[in-house]
Each structure stands twice: as C-alpha cells, then as structure tokens.
C-alpha cells in the first residue's frame, strides 16, 4: 500500500519531533546529574529508560524511511532505464 505525500510529510515531522524530544531528554539528564536525592534519581532513571526506548524507535523509523527511499530510487531507475552508475546517483538525488 502506497502512502500519500501528506502521510510521508506527517511522518517526517514526527521523526523531527522525536529527535527534538530525545535531544531535550539527553540535555536534561546531563544537567541534573548533580541532584542526588532519591526522587531525582528515580525520575532520572525513568527518563533514561524512556530515552532508550525513544532512541530505538527513532532508529526503527529512520531505517524504514531509508528503505522506502532506496526502493523508490530503484523503481525509478527501472522506470527510466538508468543504466549507468552516474544516472542512478543523479536519480537518487532528484
């Protein structure tokens, strides 16, 4: 099933948002390391666990997006009979 341009744009925004959340969480963990109370350490541990899950999910999304781009480029190479390496590279960046 093909996805519409709107769906792909929406996924791109979600990936960007997830990257930003991960970056903010990493910064928060880095800047709160000096707080040693049990409540801070508990909250930091939960955040670190959620950060790990979010990072893994982002990797999965990015791999899926890259695979989709590779498949689309290969299909275009076949459709437009791109035989040379140069033609294939140019098609990938158009």
N, C-alpha and C positions, 0 to 999 in steps of 0.2 A: 504494500500500500504506500503510495507516494504521499509525502507531506506537503502541505501548501507553503508558499513563501511566508505567509503570516505565521504559521506554526514554527518554521525554522527561525524566523526573526524573534519570536517569543522565546524559543529555546536558547538562542544566543544571549538574550537579555538575562534569562535565568542563570545561565552559566556565568555571566559577568557579575550578577548579584551574588552568586555563591562564592566566587573568587573574592569579592569585597568582604563578605562576612568572614571568610577564612582569614583574610589578612587582618581584619579588625580583632578577631579572636586571638590570633598569634600575638598581636601587639598588646592586648590586654593581659595575656598570660605573662608576657615578658615584663610588663610594667607592674605586676602585682606579686612578683616572686618574693619581695621582702616582707610581705604580710604573713605571719606565721600562726595566727590563731586558727583553731580547728575549723571554724566556719569558713574562713577564707580558703584554707587548704582543701576542704570538701568541695567548695564551689569551683576552685581551680581544677580539681580532679575531674569533676563532671564536665567542665568546659573542655578540658584536654581530651576526654573521651568523645565528646560531640565533635570536636575539631578533627579528630582522626576519622570518624565516620564521614564527615563532610568532605574531607580531602579525598577519601576513597571514592566517594560518589562523584566528585568533580572529575577524577581521573577516568571513571567509567563513562561519564558524559562526553568528555573530550575524546576518548578513544572511539566512541560511537560516532561522534561528529566527524572525526578524521576518516574513519572507514567509509562513511557516507560520501565524503568529498572525493576519496580515491575511486569509489565505484562510479560516481558521476563523471569523473575525468576519464576513466576507462571507457565508459559508454560513449562519451563524446569522441574519444579517439577512434572508436569503431565507426560511429556515425559519420564522421568527417574524413575517414580514411587517413588518419595521421600515421604515416609510416616511419618517419624519422624521429630520432630522439629529440631533436630541436622542435619539431612540430608538436610532439607530445608535451614537452615542457611548456611551450607557449600556450597550449590549450589549457594546461593546469592553472595558469595564472590569468586566464581571461574569464 
